[in-house]
């Protein structure tokens, strides 16, 4: 069973969802981002803004480096530390950053998918996360790119249909909300200073 959310709808519910959809069309990311928006409101807006700016800067850096040198990023990283003592620690840092980052990212995807599926099918979240991990691991282990691609295309298309349908169903409720939910709330201390 999933925990009940009794908080009123606020801008934090919707704040993180578009950001997560831009960078990852995975249902678990959306659920995790929505849960963060529910609990934090606009408190995590700084993280969203930092992530957007950092992503743009790093992607532009990667693109410019590849265009200028006519080499991909992996070969540039390998040649960066050639004949230096810090090549091995540098490569280890890159591998750890990618591995740990991917593990954190996937755990968010799996826990978000587990939350949604456990609410839909009334199953324990641990079983759903374990089964999702097993399915994902099997698809990766089979090393059949076309199979993984087809499965992901079907899942993303289904998810897009569900999001559009849900948006249409919830639009009247959303428009009925008071205008104040779309504006960031000022804290009590800032109100007392202005009075």
Secondary structure, DSSP 8 states (H G I E B T S, - for coil): ------S---HHHHHHHHHHHHH---HHHHHHHHHHHHHHTTTTHHHHHHHHHHHHHHHHHHHHHHHHHTS-HHHHHHHHTTTSTTHHHHHHHHHHHHHHHHHHHHHHHHHHHHHHHHHHH---HHHHHHHHHHHHHHHHHHT-HHHHHHHHHHHHHHHHHHHHHHHHHHHHHHHTS-GGGGS----HHHHHHH-
